[in-house]
Amino acid sequence: MAAAIAGVFQPEMQNLIKESKVLLVGAGGIGCEVLKNLVLTGFSELEIIDLDTIEVSNLNRQFLFNKESVGKAKSHVAKTSVLKFNPNVNITSHLGDIMDTKYGVAFFNKFKLVINALDNKKARSHVNRMCLSCDIPLIESGTMGYSGQVEFIKKGVSLCYECLPKSEPKSYPMCTIRNTPKEPIHCIVWAKFLFGQLFGESDEDVSVDQTVYDGTETKVSARQWAEIIEYDPKKLLEKIFYDDIKYLLSMESMYTGKKVKPVLLEPSFFETEVVEYRHVLDSEVLTLEQCKSMFLDCIVSIKQKLDICQNKSLVWDKDDDDFMNFVVSSSNIRSAIFNIPLKSHFDIKSLAGNIIPAIATANAIIAGQIVIHALRILSGKYERCQSVFLRELPNHKGQILVKDKFLQKPNPKCMVCSTDGEIVLSIDINNITVKQFEELILKKKLNMVAPDVLVDGRMIISSDEDDELDLYEKTLAEAGVNHGSRFSVDDYFQNYSIKIMLQHKEKAQEEDPDFEIFGNLEELNTAEKNNEAEPEENDEDCLIEKDESCVERVDDDLSTSDEQAHDMVTDKKQEDDSVIKEDMMDSDPEVIKVDQEISNEEILAMKRKADEASEDINEAKKSRVD
């Protein structure tokens, strides 16, 4: 190991490497590479935690695993694999969720350094808060395709993970999904819902009820009707893609004045013979007739799997060929009905499975930079731990690894790492219950685990089960919350506190958000003025009902700071550590006007100087990856 070789490190650094206990959170694409690097560097006290098991799709880039590893815990297999490099390393592996209460302050205090190789914002935020609470250095990282980043986080020294705002994952209105799809992703989300409705336990009914004539006209759900006809593929095909569409067209007011309107498929489409499709490459787009044949075949196969399933309920999985073929065929047939371009099997799987491109080389580069950061942190050289960005394309200096000019200081208005964090919550106190306030705002939005809430000195939410508070079903107004009330929120597990000023705002329309969060009253007033100034748009969609199970990009956040033009951070459940994507376009910072007599060399020199000047000011447009 490197630390054991004389001359590689100074004696003091050798001792630090051997004695420092490091926690690695995540054993995916980056986690495997980092664990290997730590062991080969000479770190001898390591702990690794991951809640996931190994899938076949992991094997092309997570080299600590093989075919025999499929179905086993990532953390345990990763430990076994790296011990072959150095059996003298003391590694403890955990199969679990880092947000579990057993991994509290006492657990984190054991470590000199924590390294994140995670794939979602919620867990990242939690580890960020735990490290701030324990005053332990944290290295945050991520990759997406050929891009990546490494960031250093230390209380009072640098930006924390939550110093800059993160955008929410993309969501799709259910009215759009059901009635007015405009993009392929809308049809893909619809197809996944349809799978759950027919074969699983979905709350979303995207196929209309069917009338059964058994002496009386009885309405039954699509699932019940499918069971009555024993999942006859041809009957299902005609019902879903002809009868249901005919029903939508009967509601003329739904499509009045809208550009989106379905078109009935020709009856001959449902009568044509089966067409071969298995020879078509995944990267090629199937014809509509091939999609029909795929639909008929996969219904038969899925029915067989449903019959042998004990609880008679299947869960969609992108790695099951029949399940994937159902979504491919269904979404493409629906796309044809709504005049939307068809997509290939590869494209649909990427969108339906939330697959962000993962490149093994990018993971390796980022993992190497993580260990370089770790060595600098252990030696106390924090000033040299600037954020490092891996670019998809070289910049004008030919660099693909670009670092910040200096370490960015904490945001004084950060609601997590500043001493006086306070936010403004705009909400309709008559429409939100105490339970919804806890689940949707405190836990889901603010990433808390076990919050306690005091309002004007009264407790309305307690993490202690012994506290008998019978307020969860009451609205905030009924619980005594008023306009201008101040919440004191404490999460003792995360050692995190925040104050919330409540501003009551009635929900005028169904499309209005349930709540909005602002950094201060000035931001709230500015937002309200902007809303008043903007002309009212005719929204085609009736209700925002989020589908977080299928988005084109998970955890894609865009945030800005004084020093960074773009700070994009990725939300969300991704296998290979989503990344804040860098703005890869190297545009000229200014137009240089020159006389015709100036030589090409002088022009290039002027442009180069302008580029460098812009880089000093804006720190070279980079993209942060989560």
JOQUITA-V733889 format. One record per residue. RES is the residue in three letters. PHI is phi in degrees with one decimal (999 if undefined). OMEGA is omega in radians with two decimals (* if undefined). NEAR is the number of other C-alpha atoms within 10 Angstrom. Layout:
# JOQUITA-V733889
res = {RES,RES}
phi = {PHI,PHI}
omega = {OMEGA,OMEGA}
near = {NEAR,NEAR}
This chain:
# JOQUITA-V733889
res = {MET,ALA,ALA,ALA,ILE,ALA,GLY,VAL,PHE,GLN,PRO,GLU,MET,GLN,ASN,LEU,ILE,LYS,GLU,SER,LYS,VAL,LEU,LEU,VAL,GLY,ALA,GLY,GLY,ILE,GLY,CYS,GLU,VAL,LEU,LYS,ASN,LEU,VAL,LEU,THR,GLY,PHE,SER,GLU,LEU,GLU,ILE,ILE,ASP,LEU,ASP,THR,ILE,GLU,VAL,SER,ASN,LEU,ASN,ARG,GLN,PHE,LEU,PHE,ASN,LYS,GLU,SER,VAL,GLY,LYS,ALA,LYS,SER,HIS,VAL,ALA,LYS,THR,SER,VAL,LEU,LYS,PHE,ASN,PRO,ASN,VAL,ASN,ILE,THR,SER,HIS,LEU,GLY,ASP,ILE,MET,ASP,THR,LYS,TYR,GLY,VAL,ALA,PHE,PHE,ASN,LYS,PHE,LYS,LEU,VAL,ILE,ASN,ALA,LEU,ASP,ASN,LYS,LYS,ALA,ARG,SER,HIS,VAL,ASN,ARG,MET,CYS,LEU,SER,CYS,ASP,ILE,PRO,LEU,ILE,GLU,SER,GLY,THR,MET,GLY,TYR,SER,GLY,GLN,VAL,GLU,PHE,ILE,LYS,LYS,GLY,VAL,SER,LEU,CYS,TYR,GLU,CYS,LEU,PRO,LYS,SER,GLU,PRO,LYS,SER,TYR,PRO,MET,CYS,THR,ILE,ARG,ASN,THR,PRO,LYS,GLU,PRO,ILE,HIS,CYS,ILE,VAL,TRP,ALA,LYS,PHE,LEU,PHE,GLY,GLN,LEU,PHE,GLY,GLU,SER,ASP,GLU,ASP,VAL,SER,VAL,ASP,GLN,THR,VAL,TYR,ASP,GLY,THR,GLU,THR,LYS,VAL,SER,ALA,ARG,GLN,TRP,ALA,GLU,ILE,ILE,GLU,TYR,ASP,PRO,LYS,LYS,LEU,LEU,GLU,LYS,ILE,PHE,TYR,ASP,ASP,ILE,LYS,TYR,LEU,LEU,SER,MET,GLU,SER,MET,TYR,THR,GLY,LYS,LYS,VAL,LYS,PRO,VAL,LEU,LEU,GLU,PRO,SER,PHE,PHE,GLU,THR,GLU,VAL,VAL,GLU,TYR,ARG,HIS,VAL,LEU,ASP,SER,GLU,VAL,LEU,THR,LEU,GLU,GLN,CYS,LYS,SER,MET,PHE,LEU,ASP,CYS,ILE,VAL,SER,ILE,LYS,GLN,LYS,LEU,ASP,ILE,CYS,GLN,ASN,LYS,SER,LEU,VAL,TRP,ASP,LYS,ASP,ASP,ASP,ASP,PHE,MET,ASN,PHE,VAL,VAL,SER,SER,SER,ASN,ILE,ARG,SER,ALA,ILE,PHE,ASN,ILE,PRO,LEU,LYS,SER,HIS,PHE,ASP,ILE,LYS,SER,LEU,ALA,GLY,ASN,ILE,ILE,PRO,ALA,ILE,ALA,THR,ALA,ASN,ALA,ILE,ILE,ALA,GLY,GLN,ILE,VAL,ILE,HIS,ALA,LEU,ARG,ILE,LEU,SER,GLY,LYS,TYR,GLU,ARG,CYS,GLN,SER,VAL,PHE,LEU,ARG,GLU,LEU,PRO,ASN,HIS,LYS,GLY,GLN,ILE,LEU,VAL,LYS,ASP,LYS,PHE,LEU,GLN,LYS,PRO,ASN,PRO,LYS,CYS,MET,VAL,CYS,SER,THR,ASP,GLY,GLU,ILE,VAL,LEU,SER,ILE,ASP,ILE,ASN,ASN,ILE,THR,VAL,LYS,GLN,PHE,GLU,GLU,LEU,ILE,LEU,LYS,LYS,LYS,LEU,ASN,MET,VAL,ALA,PRO,ASP,VAL,LEU,VAL,ASP,GLY,ARG,MET,ILE,ILE,SER,SER,ASP,GLU,ASP,ASP,GLU,LEU,ASP,LEU,TYR,GLU,LYS,THR,LEU,ALA,GLU,ALA,GLY,VAL,ASN,HIS,GLY,SER,ARG,PHE,SER,VAL,ASP,ASP,TYR,PHE,GLN,ASN,TYR,SER,ILE,LYS,ILE,MET,LEU,GLN,HIS,LYS,GLU,LYS,ALA,GLN,GLU,GLU,ASP,PRO,ASP,PHE,GLU,ILE,PHE,GLY,ASN,LEU,GLU,GLU,LEU,ASN,THR,ALA,GLU,LYS,ASN,ASN,GLU,ALA,GLU,PRO,GLU,GLU,ASN,ASP,GLU,ASP,CYS,LEU,ILE,GLU,LYS,ASP,GLU,SER,CYS,VAL,GLU,ARG,VAL,ASP,ASP,ASP,LEU,SER,THR,SER,ASP,GLU,GLN,ALA,HIS,ASP,MET,VAL,THR,ASP,LYS,LYS,GLN,GLU,ASP,ASP,SER,VAL,ILE,LYS,GLU,ASP,MET,MET,ASP,SER,ASP,PRO,GLU,VAL,ILE,LYS,VAL,ASP,GLN,GLU,ILE,SER,ASN,GLU,GLU,ILE,LEU,ALA,MET,LYS,ARG,LYS,ALA,ASP,GLU,ALA,SER,GLU,ASP,ILE,ASN,GLU,ALA,LYS,LYS,SER,ARG,VAL,ASP}
phi = {999,-58.3,-67.9,-91.1,-92.4,-60.8,94.7,-72.3,-126.2,-64.5,-52.5,-64.4,-69.1,-58.3,-66.4,-61.1,-64.1,-71.5,-96.1,-75.2,-94.7,-119.7,-105.5,-109.8,-103.2,113.4,-126.8,-95.0,-59.9,-75.5,-57.5,-61.4,-66.2,-65.4,-59.7,-59.7,-63.8,-62.6,-65.7,-70.1,-72.2,122.6,-63.6,-116.7,-125.3,-130.1,-131.5,-132.7,-133.7,-157.3,-96.3,-101.3,-110.8,-81.0,-114.3,-58.4,-66.3,-79.6,-70.2,-77.5,-143.9,-104.5,-75.7,-81.4,-114.6,-139.8,-59.2,-70.0,-83.6,-57.1,92.7,-92.3,-68.5,-60.1,-62.9,-67.7,-68.3,-61.1,-59.9,-59.3,-67.8,-75.2,-65.7,-70.0,-74.0,-151.9,-70.0,-87.8,-77.7,-94.2,-117.3,-111.5,-110.0,-125.0,-98.2,-178.2,-96.7,-60.9,-87.2,-64.5,-64.6,-73.2,-100.6,-95.8,-59.5,-60.7,-67.0,-68.2,-65.1,-74.0,-107.1,-91.4,-155.5,-120.4,-120.2,-94.6,-132.5,-96.9,-130.4,-151.8,-67.4,-61.6,-67.9,-61.0,-61.7,-64.5,-63.0,-56.2,-69.5,-64.2,-69.7,-63.9,-62.0,-91.8,56.1,-111.0,-61.9,-128.7,-108.9,-102.0,-151.1,-176.6,-139.4,-151.0,62.6,-90.7,-104.4,-172.2,-160.3,-133.4,-132.0,-101.8,-127.0,-147.2,-55.9,76.8,-110.7,-137.7,-58.5,-92.9,-61.5,-107.2,-65.5,-114.7,-65.1,-114.6,-77.5,-82.7,-59.8,-64.1,-130.7,-129.9,-62.2,-66.1,-63.0,-66.6,-60.6,-75.8,-120.0,-134.9,-64.8,-122.5,-132.3,-55.9,-63.0,-63.6,-71.7,-68.5,-61.4,-59.5,-64.0,-68.3,-63.4,-62.1,-59.8,-63.9,-68.4,-84.7,-123.1,-123.8,-127.4,-94.2,-85.8,-98.4,-97.3,-96.5,-109.2,-71.3,-61.8,-116.0,-86.0,-111.7,-99.0,-128.3,95.3,-132.5,-86.1,-112.9,-89.6,-127.6,-70.5,-59.7,-65.1,-63.2,-66.1,-61.5,-68.8,-64.2,-89.3,57.2,54.5,-63.9,-57.7,-68.3,-66.7,-64.3,-58.3,-70.1,-65.0,-73.0,-108.5,-129.6,-63.5,-64.8,-69.9,-61.7,-65.2,-61.2,-67.5,-70.3,-93.1,-60.9,-63.9,-65.8,-111.9,-66.6,75.8,-109.2,-77.8,-92.0,-156.4,-71.7,-124.8,-66.3,-71.6,-63.7,-54.9,-63.9,-60.5,-81.4,-105.6,-67.0,-75.0,-66.2,-113.9,-70.5,-135.4,-67.9,-80.9,-75.8,-67.4,-62.1,-82.6,-100.8,-88.6,-72.8,-75.4,-63.1,-65.9,-67.3,-62.8,-63.1,-64.1,-63.2,-60.5,-62.0,-67.8,-71.4,-62.6,-62.6,-67.8,-67.6,-60.4,-64.6,-69.0,-66.7,-64.0,-93.3,-77.5,-63.8,-91.9,53.8,-148.9,-104.4,-112.6,-62.3,-138.9,-63.5,-88.5,-93.0,-60.1,-66.0,-62.9,-67.6,-63.0,-61.9,-68.9,-61.7,-67.9,-64.8,-66.7,-72.2,-64.0,-66.0,-59.8,-62.6,-64.9,-102.2,57.5,-109.7,-57.4,-77.3,-120.9,-77.0,-57.7,-62.7,-65.0,-66.8,-64.4,-62.5,-77.1,-68.1,-94.3,54.1,-88.6,-93.7,-51.7,-122.8,-114.5,-59.0,-64.5,-62.5,-58.9,-66.3,-63.2,-64.2,-62.6,-63.4,-67.5,-61.0,-68.4,-60.9,-59.9,-60.4,-65.8,-67.3,-65.2,-63.6,-87.7,79.3,-91.5,-61.8,-63.9,-96.0,-101.5,-65.1,-62.6,-118.6,-119.4,-94.5,-92.9,-70.4,-127.8,-62.1,-80.7,-67.8,-96.0,80.4,-95.8,-107.1,-106.5,-123.5,-115.2,-63.5,-67.8,-152.9,-74.8,-79.3,-77.3,-60.4,-75.4,-63.8,-101.1,-62.3,-79.5,-108.4,-99.6,-82.7,-76.8,-123.3,-68.7,-147.5,-126.3,-111.6,-110.5,-97.8,-156.4,-90.9,-68.8,-89.8,-116.0,-112.5,-83.7,-61.4,-63.0,-65.2,-59.6,-69.6,-74.5,-81.3,-96.5,-71.5,-85.4,-81.0,-82.1,-96.7,60.1,-85.7,-109.3,-138.8,-78.9,-116.3,-127.1,-111.5,-120.6,51.2,89.1,-105.7,-85.5,-115.9,-137.2,-133.5,-83.5,-87.9,-65.1,-75.1,-77.1,-90.2,-113.2,-97.5,-120.7,-58.4,-86.2,-85.4,-72.7,-59.7,-63.1,-67.1,-84.6,92.4,-88.3,-126.8,-60.4,92.5,-63.2,-117.4,-93.8,-108.4,-112.7,-128.0,-115.8,-69.6,-66.1,-87.9,55.0,-128.7,-130.5,-154.0,-107.5,-125.5,-94.5,-95.8,-120.1,-74.4,-142.9,-66.8,-82.6,-74.1,-129.4,-63.5,-75.9,-64.1,-63.7,-67.0,-158.6,-137.4,-118.3,-128.7,-71.4,-161.9,-65.7,-62.0,-63.3,-61.1,-64.4,-63.1,-62.9,-66.1,-65.1,-64.3,-65.6,-70.4,-75.9,-74.5,-66.0,-71.6,-96.4,-86.7,-74.5,-74.4,-99.7,-85.5,-157.0,-85.5,-131.9,-69.3,-116.9,-91.5,-83.6,-146.0,-134.0,-67.5,-139.8,-96.6,64.7,-92.3,-114.9,-117.8,-136.8,-129.0,-137.9,-63.0,-95.5,-116.6,-67.9,-138.3,-135.0,-91.0,-124.1,-93.9,999,165.3,61.7,-111.6,-68.9,-114.1,57.0,-62.1,-132.2,-83.8,-80.6,-86.0,-73.6,-86.6,-84.1,-90.4,-94.0,-65.9,-68.6,-156.1,-86.1,-99.3,-92.2,-134.8,-76.7,-62.7,-76.7,-67.4,-74.6,-60.6,-62.2,-66.5,-61.6,-63.2,-65.2,-63.2,-63.8,-64.6,-64.9,-64.0,-60.2,-68.9,-64.7,-63.7,-66.7,-65.2,-80.1,-99.0,57.4,49.1,-38.9,-130.4,-122.0,-90.0,-109.3,-107.9}
omega = {-3.00,-3.09,-3.13,-3.11,-3.12,3.07,3.13,3.11,3.00,-3.12,-3.14,3.12,3.09,-3.14,3.12,-3.12,-3.08,-3.01,-3.06,3.11,-3.03,3.06,3.06,-3.12,-3.12,-3.14,3.12,-3.07,3.12,-3.08,3.12,-3.13,-3.13,3.14,3.09,-3.11,-3.14,-3.14,-3.12,3.09,3.11,3.07,-3.03,3.12,-3.05,2.95,-3.13,-3.13,3.07,-3.11,-2.98,3.01,-3.02,3.07,-3.14,-3.10,3.12,-2.89,-3.09,-3.09,3.14,-2.86,3.06,-3.10,3.04,-3.07,-3.14,-3.10,-3.03,-3.14,-3.14,-3.13,-3.12,-3.06,-3.11,-3.13,3.12,3.10,-3.12,-3.08,-3.07,3.08,3.05,3.08,-3.11,-3.08,-3.11,3.14,3.09,-3.10,3.03,-3.13,-3.14,2.94,-3.08,-3.13,-3.13,3.13,3.08,-3.05,3.13,3.06,-3.07,-3.08,-3.13,3.11,-3.09,-3.09,3.13,-2.93,3.06,-3.11,3.07,3.12,3.12,2.99,-3.00,-3.07,3.11,-3.05,-3.06,3.13,3.11,3.14,-3.12,3.13,3.09,-3.11,3.13,3.14,3.06,-3.14,-3.10,-3.11,3.12,3.09,3.14,3.01,3.13,-3.08,3.07,3.05,2.99,-3.08,-3.11,-3.10,3.12,3.12,3.04,-3.14,3.11,-3.14,3.10,-3.09,3.11,-3.08,-3.05,3.01,2.99,-3.07,-3.06,3.13,-3.12,-3.06,3.11,3.10,-3.11,3.05,-3.14,3.10,-3.03,3.11,-3.12,3.09,3.09,-3.12,-3.06,-2.88,-3.01,3.12,-3.11,-3.08,3.11,-3.11,3.10,3.14,3.11,3.09,3.11,-3.11,3.10,3.06,3.14,3.09,3.13,3.14,-3.08,-2.99,-3.07,-3.14,-3.09,3.06,-3.10,3.11,-3.12,3.02,-3.00,3.11,-3.10,3.09,3.12,-3.12,3.11,-3.03,3.05,3.10,-3.10,3.09,3.07,3.13,3.12,3.12,-3.14,-3.14,3.10,3.11,3.13,-3.12,3.13,3.07,3.07,-3.02,-3.08,3.11,3.10,3.13,-3.10,-3.13,-3.02,-2.99,3.04,-3.11,-3.14,3.14,3.09,3.11,3.10,-3.12,3.12,3.09,-3.00,-3.10,-3.10,-3.04,3.12,3.11,-3.14,-3.14,-3.09,3.10,-3.12,3.09,-3.14,3.04,3.13,3.12,-3.14,3.14,-3.09,-3.09,-3.08,-3.11,-3.14,3.14,-3.13,-3.11,-3.01,-3.13,-3.07,3.13,3.13,-3.12,-3.13,-3.12,3.11,2.99,-3.14,3.12,3.08,3.08,3.11,3.13,3.10,3.13,-3.11,-3.12,-3.05,3.09,3.13,-3.10,-3.13,3.10,3.12,3.11,3.11,-3.11,-3.10,3.12,-3.05,-3.10,3.09,3.13,-3.12,3.08,-3.08,-3.12,-3.09,-3.11,3.04,-3.04,-3.13,3.12,-3.13,3.12,3.10,-3.13,3.13,-3.09,-3.09,-3.11,-3.14,3.09,3.11,3.09,3.12,-3.13,-3.11,3.07,3.10,-3.14,3.11,-3.10,3.11,3.09,-3.12,-3.11,-3.11,3.11,3.12,-3.12,-3.08,-3.11,-3.12,-3.07,3.03,-3.09,-3.12,-3.13,-3.09,-3.12,3.11,3.10,-3.11,3.14,-3.13,3.13,3.08,3.14,3.10,-3.13,3.05,3.07,-3.10,3.13,3.11,-3.14,-3.13,3.12,3.07,-3.12,-3.08,-3.07,-3.13,-3.09,3.08,3.08,-3.14,-3.08,3.04,-3.09,3.07,3.13,3.10,3.04,-3.05,3.08,3.14,-3.09,2.99,3.00,-3.07,3.13,3.06,3.12,-3.13,-3.14,-3.10,-3.11,3.13,3.08,-3.09,3.13,-3.13,-3.10,-3.12,-3.02,3.07,-3.06,-3.10,-3.13,3.08,3.11,3.11,-3.14,3.07,-2.99,3.04,-3.04,-3.14,-3.06,-3.12,3.11,3.11,3.12,3.11,3.10,3.14,-3.02,-3.02,-3.03,-3.06,-3.05,-3.06,-3.07,-3.07,3.00,3.06,-3.11,-3.10,-3.04,2.92,-3.03,3.01,3.07,-3.13,3.09,3.14,3.11,3.10,3.09,3.14,3.08,3.14,-3.10,-3.13,3.09,-3.09,3.12,-3.08,-3.05,-2.97,-3.09,-3.14,3.03,3.11,3.12,3.13,3.12,3.08,3.11,-3.11,3.03,-3.13,3.11,3.12,3.09,2.93,-3.04,3.12,2.98,-3.04,3.09,3.11,-3.04,-3.02,3.13,3.08,3.08,-3.11,3.03,-3.08,3.04,-3.11,3.08,-3.11,3.13,-3.03,-3.09,-3.12,-3.10,-3.12,3.12,3.13,3.11,3.06,-3.13,-3.12,-3.13,3.13,-3.11,3.14,3.10,3.11,-3.13,3.11,3.13,-3.14,3.10,3.12,3.12,3.12,-3.10,-3.10,3.07,-3.11,-3.12,3.08,-3.09,-3.12,-3.06,-2.98,-3.03,3.08,3.10,-2.91,2.96,-3.08,-3.11,-3.11,3.09,-3.11,3.10,3.11,3.07,3.09,-3.07,3.07,3.11,-3.11,3.05,3.14,-3.05,-3.00,3.11,-3.14,3.11,-3.03,-3.08,-3.09,*,2.82,-2.67,-3.07,-3.05,-2.98,2.94,-3.11,-2.96,3.04,-2.92,-3.07,3.03,-3.00,-3.07,3.09,-3.13,3.11,-3.12,3.09,3.11,-3.09,3.13,-3.09,3.04,-3.14,-3.05,-3.10,-3.09,3.09,-3.14,3.14,3.11,3.13,3.13,3.12,3.13,-3.12,3.13,3.13,3.10,-3.09,3.10,3.12,-3.12,3.12,-3.10,-3.03,-3.12,3.01,-3.09,3.12,3.07,3.11,-3.11,3.06,*}
near = {12,16,21,16,10,10,10,11,14,11,13,9,16,20,15,17,25,16,14,17,19,23,24,24,24,27,33,29,30,30,30,27,25,27,26,21,18,24,24,18,18,21,25,21,20,20,20,23,22,23,15,18,18,22,18,14,12,19,16,13,20,22,16,21,22,15,11,9,18,17,12,15,21,29,28,20,19,24,24,15,17,20,15,10,13,15,13,12,19,15,23,14,20,18,16,15,16,19,18,10,13,12,14,17,17,10,13,20,15,14,19,18,21,23,23,26,29,29,28,21,25,21,17,24,17,20,24,27,24,24,23,22,18,19,17,19,23,26,23,24,33,32,36,25,18,20,28,29,34,27,26,27,28,22,21,15,15,21,21,28,27,18,20,20,17,20,15,16,19,17,15,20,19,22,16,20,23,19,20,23,26,18,16,22,21,23,28,28,24,26,23,25,25,24,22,21,21,24,23,18,15,16,9,13,17,24,21,18,16,19,14,13,9,7,6,8,10,11,14,15,16,22,21,16,18,19,14,12,11,12,19,15,19,14,14,21,18,17,18,18,18,19,17,18,23,16,11,18,17,11,10,10,9,15,17,10,9,10,10,17,21,20,15,16,16,9,10,8,12,16,10,11,11,14,14,12,15,11,6,14,12,14,11,12,18,22,17,18,19,19,24,24,20,23,23,20,16,20,22,15,13,18,18,11,15,16,11,9,11,8,9,12,17,18,13,19,13,18,13,9,12,21,20,21,21,23,28,28,30,25,27,28,25,25,24,17,17,22,16,19,12,23,21,19,21,15,18,25,20,17,18,23,20,20,23,23,15,23,17,19,12,23,30,20,19,25,28,19,20,28,18,12,23,25,17,16,21,16,13,11,12,19,13,16,26,20,22,23,28,29,22,18,15,14,16,11,10,8,12,16,19,20,21,18,15,13,19,21,15,21,18,15,17,21,21,23,26,17,12,14,16,22,20,21,24,21,22,22,25,17,14,18,20,21,17,17,20,22,17,15,17,19,16,13,14,18,19,25,20,18,23,20,22,16,20,12,10,12,16,20,23,18,15,11,7,7,10,9,12,11,16,16,13,17,20,23,17,14,18,14,20,16,15,13,15,20,24,20,20,20,18,16,21,24,14,19,21,19,19,21,21,21,21,19,16,14,16,9,9,10,14,12,14,15,17,14,19,17,17,15,15,11,13,18,12,11,13,11,11,11,11,10,9,8,8,8,6,6,8,16,15,13,17,16,14,13,16,15,14,24,24,18,20,27,29,25,26,20,18,13,13,10,17,18,18,22,24,24,28,31,26,28,23,22,21,29,31,34,32,28,31,24,17,15,10,13,8,12,14,10,8,10,7,11,7,7,6,9,11,10,9,11,15,11,12,14,17,15,12,17,19,17,14,16,14,13,12,16,19,23,21,26,26,32,30,33}
